[in-house]
């Protein structure tokens, strides 16, 4: 899948390893876990471009997950 205006070489990929404590007994990931993963990915994205989250906050950027 490609997104409009974003080529595959521009996409940021953040992989996570699903742990047993992320899932129910059926092996399904609990939906609330995705929020934590999105926040981790955001911080890693900023880190990849050498931008700190604190710098964004100080600049007035507000990006709630």
KEDRENPA-218728 format. One record per residue: residue in three letters; x, y, z of N, C-alpha, C, O in turn. Coordinates in pm, whole numbers, plus 32768, in hexadecimal, padded with zeros to 4 digits. Layout:
- ala,X,Y,Z,X,Y,Z,X,Y,Z,X,Y,Z
...
***
This chain:
- unk,8055,7F8A,8000,8000,8000,8000,8059,807C,8000,80B9,8083,804C
- unk,8039,80DB,7FAD,8081,8159,7FAD,801F,81C9,7FCC,7FAB,81C4,7FA6
- unk,8050,822C,8011,7FFE,82A0,8033,8014,830D,7FCC,8083,831B,7F97
- unk,7FAD,835C,7FAE,7FBD,83C7,7F4C,802B,8428,7F77,802B,8459,7FE8
- unk,8088,8443,7F1D,80F1,84A5,7F39,8166,846E,7F8B,81C4,84B8,7FA6
- unk,8161,83EF,7FB2,81CD,83B5,8000,81FE,8339,7FB7,81B4,82D8,7FA4
- unk,827D,833D,7F90,82B5,82C7,7F4E,82E6,8266,7FB9,8301,8290,802A
- unk,82F3,81E7,7F97,831F,8184,7FFA,83A5,81A5,803A,83BB,8182,80AD
- unk,83FF,81E8,7FF1,8480,820B,802C,8476,8280,808D,84D8,829D,80D3
- unk,8405,82C4,8095,83F1,8332,80F3,83A5,8306,8170,83A1,834F,81D3
- unk,8369,8292,816B,8317,8264,81DA,836E,8245,8254,83DF,8217,8245
- unk,8339,825E,82C9,837E,823C,8346,8341,81BC,837B,82C7,81B1,8387
- unk,8395,815D,8399,8365,80DD,83C9,8398,80C7,8457,840F,80D6,8472
- unk,833D,80A2,84AE,8360,8084,8539,8325,7FFC,855A,82AB,7FED,8565
- unk,837B,7F9D,856A,834D,7F14,8585,8347,7EFB,861B,839A,7F2B,8668
- unk,82E2,7EB0,8643,82D6,7E87,86CF,82CB,7DEF,86D3,829C,7DAF,8675
- unk,82F7,7DB8,8741,82E9,7D28,8756,8277,7D16,87BA,827E,7D47,882B
- unk,8210,7CCF,8790,819E,7CB7,87E8,81C9,7C55,8854,81FA,7BE8,8837
- unk,81B4,7C7D,88D0,81D4,7C2A,8943,8154,7BE8,8975,80E6,7C1A,895D
- unk,8162,7B78,89BB,80EA,7B35,89EE,8091,7B8F,8A45,8017,7B82,8A43
- unk,80CF,7BEA,8A90,807D,7C40,8AE6,802E,7CAA,8A98,7FDA,7CEF,8AD2
- unk,8047,7CB7,8A16,7FFA,7D12,89C1,7F79,7CD1,898F,7F24,7D15,8955
- unk,7F6B,7C50,89A4,7EFC,7C08,8966,7EA0,7BC7,89CC,7EC0,7BB9,8A42
- unk,7E2B,7BA1,899A,7DD1,7B50,89ED,7DF2,7ABD,89D6,7E52,7A9E,8990
- unk,7DA4,7A64,8A11,7DC2,79D5,8A04,7DB1,79A2,8976,7DE2,7936,8955
- unk,7D6D,79EC,8923,7D5D,79C5,8897,7DCD,79F8,883E,7DCD,79DE,87C5
- unk,7E2D,7A42,8879,7E9C,7A77,882B,7E7E,7AFA,87E6,7ECB,7B26,8790
- unk,7E0E,7B3A,8808,7DE7,7BB8,87CC,7E20,7C2B,881E,7E11,7C2E,8898
- unk,7E61,7C89,87DA,7E9B,7CFC,881F,7E2C,7D54,8855,7DCC,7D74,880F
- unk,7E3B,7D7B,88D5,7DDA,7DD5,8914,7DE2,7E5E,88CF,7E50,7E92,88BB
- unk,7D70,7E98,88AC,7D6C,7F14,885F,7DB5,7F88,88A2,7DEA,7FDE,885D
- unk,7DBA,7F8C,8925,7DFE,7FF8,896B,7E95,7FF6,8958,7ED7,805D,896B
- unk,7ECC,7F85,8932,7F5C,7F7A,891C,7F88,7FCF,88A5,7FF8,8002,88A3
- unk,7F30,7FDF,8843,7F54,802C,87CD,7F76,80BD,87EE,7FCC,80F9,87AD
- unk,7F36,80F5,8852,7F52,8180,8879,7FE3,818E,88A6,8028,81EB,887B
- unk,8011,8133,88FA,809C,8138,8928,80FC,8127,88B3,8161,816B,88AB
- unk,80DC,80CC,8857,8133,80B7,87E4,8137,8132,878A,81A1,8153,8754
- unk,80C7,8176,8779,80C7,81F0,8728,811D,825C,8767,8165,82A3,8721
- unk,8116,8268,87EC,8169,82CC,8830,81FD,82A9,8822,824F,8301,880A
- unk,821F,8229,8832,82AA,81FF,8820,82DA,821E,8793,8349,824E,8780
- unk,8287,8202,8730,82AC,821C,86A5,82C1,82B0,868C,831C,82D7,8643
- unk,826D,8302,86C8,827B,8393,86B5,8301,83C3,86EC,8346,8412,86AC
- unk,8324,8395,8763,83A2,83BE,87A0,8418,838C,874D,847A,83D4,873A
- unk,8410,8312,871B,847C,82DB,86C8,8487,8326,8643,84F5,833A,8610
- unk,8415,8351,860C,8416,83A0,8591,8460,8423,85A8,84B6,844A,855A
- unk,843D,8468,8616,8480,84E5,8636,8516,84CE,864B,8569,851B,861B
- unk,8537,8464,8693,85C3,8444,86AE,860F,842B,862B,8682,8454,861E
- unk,85D0,83EA,85CB,860F,83CE,854A,8635,844E,8502,8694,8450,84B3
- unk,85EA,84B9,851B,8605,853A,84DC,8647,859C,853E,8649,8615,8527
- unk,867C,8565,85AB,86C6,85B2,8610,8674,8626,8647,86A8,8695,8658
- unk,85F6,860D,8662,859D,866F,869F,856B,8633,8722,853E,85C0,8726
- unk,8575,8680,878D,8544,864C,880D,84B1,8671,881F,8481,86D6,87EB
- unk,846B,861D,8868,83DF,863A,8887,83D6,86BD,88D4,837A,870C,88BF
- unk,8436,86D4,892F,8438,8750,897F,8443,87CA,8924,8405,8831,8940
- unk,8490,87C0,88B9,849D,8830,885C,8417,884E,8818,83F4,88C2,8803
- unk,83CE,87E5,87F7,8349,87FA,87BC,82EB,883D,881E,82A2,8899,87FA
- unk,82ED,880F,8899,8296,884A,88FF,82BA,88DD,8913,8261,8933,891C
- unk,833B,88FB,891B,8368,8985,892D,8342,89DE,88B6,8330,8A57,88C6
- unk,8336,89A2,8841,8310,89ED,87CA,8278,8A00,87C1,8246,8A43,8767
- unk,8230,89C3,881F,819F,89D1,8821,8154,8966,87D2,80DC,8972,87BE
- unk,819A,88FF,87A6,815A,8893,875C,8111,8838,87C0,814B,880C,8823
- unk,8094,881E,87A7,8044,87C9,87FE,8009,8758,87A9,7FAF,876E,8758
- unk,803E,86DF,87BE,8013,866D,876F,7FE5,85FC,87CA,802F,859C,87DF
- unk,7F6D,8606,8801,7F3E,8599,8857,7F2B,8519,8808,7F00,851C,8794
- unk,7F4A,84AB,8845,7F33,8429,8805,7EA4,8401,881F,7E79,8396,87F3
***
